[in-house]
Amino acid sequence: VSDSTYNTLWSEAHEELSCLLEEELPEEPPRPERDRVVFFQRLATFYVRYVQIFRQLEDSYDQSVHPQKRRAIRQVLDSVIGRVLELKNEMVEKEFSEYHYMDDIIQDLKLTPEDLEIPVPRYFIWERNKVLQDRERMFAAILNQMDVTEKPPVMRLLTLERAIKIIQVAERARQGRLRAKFMREIHRDSERQRRAEEQEAVSTDQAAVCIQKVWRGFIQRKITKRLREEEIIFLGMAMDPKLSYPSQTELDALNNEANRRTRQDEHEDDYQKSIGSVIYQLREVEGPEMKETMKDQIRQWFIECRDATGSFPDYPEEENGGSALIFAEKTPEEVNTAGKISIEHG
């Protein structure tokens, strides 16, 4: 699967999401729906459509390699997950049940029941993989430390009575095993003798008939089992054993997904390094020039306030916004008001 496929998924999900937002938030608010069935159908339709958007966004986010695009998709994906939970909660409150029947909606949207399943987002697992590995290493270190610091067991001295009792128990157990072995051999000999007598009594014809019965029964059971398996496969209730193993196309797809995740990590590292270099450039190269520009703007603000009010105003307090208040666009009336307030405080 190429990058264009996931770009298409992202664009289709974005268009569908825009249509849903227009339907949910029209310019003129709709009248409250009094019919409970109609209202639930509306909620269920929104729910199914949001689930489809979620599946598309989750696939696109999992296989996209562009760091900025993945961050944009992630924000939309988290929002869609929250909206799905909100709709599910409303549906439960309206029907007083956590199980809903939406066969008619699935049929109208030309979907299958599998399309309603909400898979666990794969980034839940991949992003927590490092946390889980760190946790396993921590537990292993704790267990190793416990094994090192564990004290050796203290040996208790056996008394004479205790030693005699242990020897007696062991001897009785040994005699019991010998007796059981002797009885088992006697039973085996008697069984062998009984079978020999039965074989001598059975004629050749009877033995042949017995063998034929067993063989025909075995063959028929095998044929019946094969026919049953073929019928189940034909009805689509089981998978053909030939198709149970992944094909080369599936293996190539899994390999491509793994390569994409590797590229995601590489691009994420490059992105973080680029952010660090940009921040360094802003601070070291453009920072001094920006400082001088801001100082000139602050001086100009003080001069304009002095020309408008006749005196220099106080520097804005941190609670009022600090220097951000100076750089905000203000009308002359606001400047005069600020100057008057500063004079009154002075």
C-alpha positions in Angstrom: 0.0 0.0 0.0 1.4 3.4 -1.0 1.4 6.7 0.8 -1.3 8.0 -1.5 -3.7 5.3 -0.2 -3.5 6.7 3.4 -3.6 10.2 2.1 -6.9 9.3 0.4 -8.2 7.8 3.6 -7.3 11.0 5.5 -9.0 13.2 2.9 -12.2 11.1 2.7 -12.4 11.0 6.5 -12.0 14.8 6.6 -14.7 15.4 4.0 -17.1 13.0 5.8 -16.3 14.7 9.1 -17.1 18.1 7.7 -20.5 16.8 6.4 -21.2 15.4 9.8 -20.4 18.6 11.6 -22.7 20.5 9.2 -25.5 18.1 10.0 -24.9 18.2 13.7 -24.4 21.9 13.9 -26.7 23.6 11.3 -27.0 27.3 11.0 -30.6 27.1 12.3 -31.0 24.8 15.3 -33.5 22.1 14.6 -36.7 21.6 16.7 -36.5 19.1 19.5 -37.5 15.7 18.4 -40.5 14.3 20.3 -40.5 10.8 18.7 -38.1 8.6 20.7 -37.6 6.1 17.8 -36.7 8.8 15.3 -34.3 10.5 17.7 -32.6 7.2 18.4 -32.3 6.4 14.7 -30.6 9.8 14.3 -28.1 9.1 17.1 -27.4 5.6 15.8 -26.7 6.9 12.3 -24.3 9.5 13.6 -22.7 6.8 15.7 -22.2 4.4 12.8 -20.8 7.2 10.6 -18.4 8.3 13.3 -17.2 4.8 13.8 -16.3 4.6 10.1 -14.4 7.9 10.3 -12.6 6.5 13.3 -11.5 3.4 11.5 -10.2 5.5 8.5 -8.4 7.9 10.7 -6.8 5.1 12.8 -5.5 3.4 9.7 -4.2 6.7 8.3 -2.5 7.6 11.6 -0.9 4.2 12.0 0.8 4.2 8.6 1.5 7.9 8.0 5.2 8.8 8.2 5.0 12.6 8.1 5.4 13.9 11.7 3.3 17.1 11.3 0.6 15.2 9.5 0.5 12.5 12.2 0.0 15.2 14.9 -2.8 16.8 13.0 -4.5 13.4 12.4 -4.0 12.5 16.1 -5.9 15.5 17.3 -8.8 14.8 15.0 -8.7 11.1 15.9 -8.8 11.8 19.7 -11.8 14.1 19.1 -13.6 11.5 17.0 -13.1 8.9 19.8 -14.5 11.3 22.3 -17.6 11.9 20.1 -18.1 8.2 19.6 -18.1 7.8 23.4 -20.6 10.7 23.8 -23.0 9.2 21.3 -22.7 5.7 22.8 -23.6 7.2 26.2 -26.6 9.0 24.8 -27.8 5.8 23.1 -27.5 3.9 26.4 -29.4 6.6 28.2 -32.2 6.6 25.6 -32.7 2.8 25.4 -31.6 1.8 28.9 -29.4 -0.9 27.3 -25.8 -1.3 26.2 -26.8 -3.5 23.3 -28.5 -1.9 20.2 -29.9 -3.3 17.0 -28.9 -1.2 14.0 -29.5 -3.6 11.1 -31.6 -1.1 9.2 -28.9 1.5 9.4 -26.2 -0.9 8.3 -28.4 -1.9 5.4 -29.0 1.8 4.4 -25.3 2.6 4.6 -24.4 -0.6 2.7 -22.1 -1.9 5.5 -21.5 -5.2 7.2 -21.7 -6.0 11.0 -17.9 -6.2 11.0 -17.8 -2.5 10.1 -19.4 -1.7 13.5 -16.6 -3.3 15.5 -14.4 -0.8 17.2 -10.8 -2.0 17.2 -8.3 -1.0 19.9 -6.2 1.8 18.4 -2.8 0.5 17.6 -1.1 3.6 18.9 -2.3 2.6 22.4 0.0 -0.4 22.2 2.9 1.1 20.2 3.2 4.2 22.4 3.0 2.3 25.6 5.5 -0.3 24.4 8.4 1.7 25.9 6.6 2.1 29.2 5.8 -1.6 29.4 9.5 -2.5 28.6 10.7 -0.1 31.3 8.2 -1.7 33.7 9.4 -5.2 32.9 13.1 -4.2 33.4 12.2 -2.6 36.7 10.4 -5.7 37.9 13.3 -7.9 36.8 15.8 -5.7 38.7 13.6 -5.9 41.8 13.4 -9.7 41.6 17.1 -9.9 41.1 17.7 -7.7 44.1 15.4 -9.8 46.2 17.2 -13.0 45.1 20.6 -11.5 46.1 19.4 -10.1 49.4 17.3 -13.2 50.3 18.8 -15.0 53.4 19.7 -18.7 53.1 17.2 -21.0 54.7 18.0 -22.0 58.3 18.5 -25.7 58.8 16.7 -27.2 61.8 18.3 -30.0 63.7 16.3 -33.2 63.6 15.6 -35.0 66.9 16.0 -38.8 67.2 12.2 -39.3 67.3 11.7 -37.2 64.2 14.4 -39.0 62.3 13.0 -42.4 63.2 9.5 -41.3 62.0 10.8 -40.1 58.7 12.7 -43.4 58.1 9.5 -45.4 58.9 7.4 -43.4 56.5 10.0 -43.8 53.7 10.2 -47.6 54.4 6.5 -48.0 54.3 6.3 -46.1 51.1 9.0 -48.3 49.6 7.2 -51.5 50.6 3.9 -50.1 49.2 5.5 -49.3 45.8 7.0 -52.9 45.7 3.6 -54.4 46.6 1.8 -52.3 43.9 4.4 -53.3 41.3 4.0 -57.0 42.2 0.2 -56.8 41.9 0.5 -54.9 38.6 2.7 -57.7 37.1 0.2 -60.4 38.3 -2.7 -58.5 36.7 -0.7 -58.1 33.5 0.1 -61.8 33.3 -3.5 -62.8 33.9 -4.7 -60.4 31.2 -2.1 -61.7 28.7 -3.2 -65.3 29.4 -6.9 -64.4 28.9 -6.2 -62.7 25.6 -4.2 -65.7 24.4 -7.1 -68.1 25.2 -9.6 -65.8 23.3 -7.4 -65.7 20.3 -7.1 -69.5 20.2 -10.9 -69.8 20.4 -11.6 -67.3 17.5 -11.6 -68.9 14.0 -10.0 -67.4 10.9 -13.3 -66.3 9.4 -14.5 -64.5 12.5 -11.2 -62.7 12.8 -11.5 -61.5 9.2 -15.0 -60.3 9.7 -14.0 -58.4 12.9 -11.1 -56.8 11.1 -13.3 -55.8 8.1 -15.9 -54.2 10.5 -13.2 -52.1 12.2 -11.6 -51.0 8.9 -14.9 -50.1 7.2 -16.0 -48.1 10.2 -12.7 -46.2 10.3 -12.9 -45.5 6.5 -16.5 -44.3 6.7 -15.9 -42.1 9.7 -13.0 -40.5 7.9 -15.1 -39.9 4.7 -17.9 -38.4 6.8 -15.6 -36.1 8.6 -14.1 -34.9 5.3 -17.6 -34.3 3.8 -18.6 -32.4 6.9 -15.6 -30.2 6.7 -16.2 -29.5 2.9 -19.8 -28.6 3.6 -18.8 -26.1 6.4 -16.1 -24.6 4.2 -18.7 -24.3 1.3 -21.2 -22.5 3.6 -18.5 -20.1 4.7 -18.5 -21.2 8.4 -14.9 -22.3 8.3 -11.7 -21.4 6.4 -10.1 -23.6 3.9 -6.9 -25.1 5.4 -5.1 -24.1 2.2 -5.9 -20.5 3.1 -5.1 -20.7 6.8 -1.5 -19.8 6.2 -0.7 -16.2 5.2 0.0 -15.7 1.6 3.0 -13.9 0.2 0.9 -10.8 -0.4 -0.1 -10.7 3.3 3.5 -11.2 4.3 4.5 -8.3 2.1 1.8 -6.1 3.6 3.0 -6.9 7.1 6.5 -6.2 6.1 5.5 -2.9 4.6 3.7 -1.9 7.8 6.8 -2.7 9.9 9.0 -0.7 7.6 6.6 2.2 7.9 6.7 2.2 11.7 10.5 2.2 11.4 10.4 5.2 9.1 8.0 6.9 11.5 10.6 6.6 14.3 13.3 7.9 12.0 11.2 10.9 10.8 10.1 11.6 14.4 13.8 11.8 15.5 14.6 14.1 12.5 11.6 16.3 13.4 12.7 16.6 17.1 16.2 17.5 16.0 14.9 20.1 13.6 12.8 21.7 16.3 15.9 21.9 18.5 17.9 23.5 15.7 15.1 26.0 15.0 14.8 27.0 18.7 18.6 27.4 18.9 18.6 29.6 15.7 15.8 31.7 17.1 17.5 32.2 20.4 21.1 32.7 19.2 20.6 34.3 15.8 17.2 36.0 15.6 16.8 36.5 19.4 19.0 39.6 19.8 17.3 41.3 16.8 13.8 40.5 18.2 14.9 41.9 21.6 15.9 45.2 20.1 12.7 45.4 18.0 10.6 44.8 21.1 12.6 47.3 23.1 12.0 49.9 20.3 8.2 49.1 20.4 8.1 49.5 24.2 9.9 52.9 24.0 7.6 54.0 21.2 4.6 53.0 23.4 5.8 55.0 26.3 6.5 58.0 24.1 3.0 57.8 22.5 1.4 57.6 25.9 3.4 60.6 27.1 2.4 62.6 24.0 -1.3 61.7 24.6 -1.5 62.1 28.4 1.5 64.4 29.3 3.2 61.8 31.5 4.8 58.4 31.3 2.5 55.5 32.2 3.4 52.8 34.6 4.6 49.5 33.2 1.7 47.1 33.0 1.5 44.6 35.9 1.9 40.9 35.3 -1.8 40.3 36.3 -2.9 42.7 33.5 -0.8 40.9 30.9 2.6 42.5 31.2 4.4 43.4 28.0 1.7 41.5 26.0 -0.6 44.5 26.8 1.9 46.8 25.2 2.1 44.8 21.9 -1.6 44.4 21.7 -3.3 46.6 19.1 -5.1 49.5 20.9 -7.2 52.5 19.8 -6.2 56.0 20.8 -9.1 56.0 23.3 -7.7 52.9 25.0 -4.3 54.5 25.1 -5.8 57.6 26.8 -7.7 55.5 29.2 -4.6 53.5 30.1 -2.7 56.7 30.6 -5.4 58.2 32.8 -5.5 55.0 34.9 -1.7 55.1 35.3 -1.9 58.8 36.4 -4.6 58.1 39.0 -2.5 55.2 40.4 0.5 57.5 40.4 
